[in-house]
Amino acid sequence: MPDVYLCIDGVPIWCELKIIKAGRVALSKSQIAWHLSHTRCNGVSFFLLHCPSEGDVYLFDGGFAVELQGSRIDDLRPASLWCGDIRSAPLALRACALDRWFGAR
């Protein structure tokens, strides 16, 4: 199960929080399995990755878990749904969740 469940203005959001270490993303098998299973059921979830060396955070769809595992952030940037500072992340999460909810129906 993801680290955080948020409900922002009625929009439910499951989110896994990760810190990028040595330029790579590390996910556990259970995290990958949960997000893929949730995605197969038309659920909406995200990975919010923090890159301490840059100060930026990156948002990825939960269905992208396999591609994230072990990948370098430099290679992942083009696939991010959003990138910015942590203060802006809640609004970005809400907007992306709305997009995913309406796209899943």
PLY file of the C-alpha trace (Angstrom):
ply
format ascii 1.0
element vertex 105
property float x
property float y
property float z
element edge 104
property int vertex1
property int vertex2
end_header
0.00 0.00 0.00
1.35 3.49 -0.85
2.79 5.87 1.72
0.07 8.50 1.49
-3.65 8.68 0.85
-4.85 12.22 0.21
-8.24 13.65 -0.56
-7.87 17.14 -2.00
-11.19 18.90 -2.62
-12.93 15.55 -3.06
-10.25 14.05 -5.32
-8.79 10.80 -3.89
-5.05 10.29 -4.40
-2.79 7.34 -3.52
0.86 8.34 -3.62
4.19 6.59 -3.08
6.94 8.93 -1.86
10.51 8.12 -2.92
13.87 9.81 -2.60
16.17 9.40 -5.59
19.52 8.10 -4.35
22.65 8.01 -6.52
20.51 9.21 -9.43
18.34 6.06 -9.47
14.86 5.04 -8.37
14.50 2.03 -6.07
11.12 0.34 -5.63
10.27 -2.84 -3.79
8.51 -5.75 -5.49
5.45 -5.18 -3.31
5.28 -1.49 -4.31
5.43 -2.41 -7.98
2.80 -5.14 -7.54
0.40 -2.86 -5.63
0.55 -0.03 -8.17
0.21 -2.34 -11.17
-2.73 -4.19 -9.60
-4.40 -0.90 -8.68
-3.89 0.40 -12.22
-5.37 -2.79 -13.77
-8.55 -2.12 -11.76
-8.73 1.44 -13.17
-7.41 2.84 -9.89
-5.39 6.03 -9.82
-2.04 6.21 -8.03
1.23 8.06 -8.33
4.90 8.07 -7.46
6.28 11.37 -6.21
10.06 11.26 -6.50
12.30 13.79 -4.80
15.76 14.52 -6.18
17.68 16.11 -3.26
20.60 17.20 -5.43
18.25 19.31 -7.62
15.52 20.12 -5.13
12.85 19.13 -7.65
10.10 16.57 -7.32
8.80 14.46 -10.19
5.35 12.94 -10.54
4.76 9.63 -12.32
1.68 7.52 -12.89
1.50 4.40 -10.69
1.15 2.23 -13.79
4.70 3.26 -14.70
6.17 1.33 -11.74
8.10 -1.28 -13.75
9.77 1.40 -15.85
10.71 3.41 -12.75
12.43 0.55 -10.93
16.21 0.95 -11.14
16.02 3.69 -13.74
18.08 6.86 -13.75
16.18 10.08 -13.18
17.95 11.58 -16.21
16.26 8.96 -18.40
12.87 9.30 -16.68
12.39 13.08 -16.86
10.60 13.07 -20.24
8.01 10.60 -18.93
7.12 12.59 -15.80
3.60 13.97 -15.57
4.88 17.01 -13.74
8.10 18.43 -12.28
8.47 21.28 -9.83
9.04 22.30 -6.24
7.48 20.43 -3.33
5.18 23.35 -2.42
3.43 23.03 -5.78
3.07 19.25 -5.60
-0.43 19.08 -4.00
-2.01 21.11 -6.80
-0.17 19.09 -9.43
-1.25 15.83 -7.78
-4.87 16.96 -7.77
-4.77 18.05 -11.41
-3.12 14.80 -12.54
-5.53 12.72 -10.46
-8.50 14.45 -12.08
-7.01 13.79 -15.51
-6.50 10.11 -14.64
-9.96 9.66 -13.10
-11.73 11.08 -16.11
-9.42 9.22 -18.51
-10.09 5.90 -16.72
-13.85 6.07 -17.25
0 1
1 2
2 3
3 4
4 5
5 6
6 7
7 8
8 9
9 10
10 11
11 12
12 13
13 14
14 15
15 16
16 17
17 18
18 19
19 20
20 21
21 22
22 23
23 24
24 25
25 26
26 27
27 28
28 29
29 30
30 31
31 32
32 33
33 34
34 35
35 36
36 37
37 38
38 39
39 40
40 41
41 42
42 43
43 44
44 45
45 46
46 47
47 48
48 49
49 50
50 51
51 52
52 53
53 54
54 55
55 56
56 57
57 58
58 59
59 60
60 61
61 62
62 63
63 64
64 65
65 66
66 67
67 68
68 69
69 70
70 71
71 72
72 73
73 74
74 75
75 76
76 77
77 78
78 79
79 80
80 81
81 82
82 83
83 84
84 85
85 86
86 87
87 88
88 89
89 90
90 91
91 92
92 93
93 94
94 95
95 96
96 97
97 98
98 99
99 100
100 101
101 102
102 103
103 104
